Amino acid sequence: MMHTSDSSSHRNSLAPDALHSRRPSLAVPDMAARYNNRRLSTSSQSSTLYGSRRKSIAMPRFAHPLSEASHRTPKYFNSYKTEPDENKRFKTKPVADIIENILKERLSDLSYSAECCRKLLVPITEEIKGKVKLLGYDRYKLVCVVHIGSINNQDVRIASRCLWDASFDRVASSSFCNDTLFASASVYGIYQE
């Protein structure tokens, strides 16, 4: 009995010291040291996360907030505008004229071929969008949609629905027909704040 009480008293007296020596340090490092000690990791170590192997991600090196480099970077104020300038509003007439001219130039001498028309869709769309961008609608997001099909005594109706602000957002569209094909193009101008 004496032996067990000595061992239990010995354990009780050592327990706080043993726990204290194994506790991790809770000291917070200096902010400058923490920012300056981050390095760009280029190692290709891989780790397992939920059974899958993932490559380690390179971490950028951050400068101290009060360092000389942060003072040299220019700072700009946010330029949110809830409505466009009067001379920069999306106008449908010039955009519709651009669409009509491009469709006539590209499709007037063409007869319908599914393969040929499929290849023409992207260049026509990009050309329309590029010329509309030159009009200077800076804060507008432009979406251009072009449809080309054959004329075979059928009726085609193209419709669209959009959720937008009716006071600033607009759509301009135009169409073209020859003996064998029809084309319809629309450009949506959506104001981005």
Buried (B, 14 or more C-beta within 10 A) or exposed (E): EEEEEEEEEEEEEEEEEEEEEEEEEEEEEEEEEEBBEEEEEEEEEEEEEEEEEEEEEEEEEEBBEEEEEEEEEEEEEEEEEEEBEEEBBBBBEEBBEBBBBBBEEBBEEBEBEEEEBEEBBEEBBEBBBEBBEEBEBEBBEBBBBBBBBBEEEEEEEEEEEEEEEEEBBBBBBBBBEBEEBBBBBBBBBBBEE
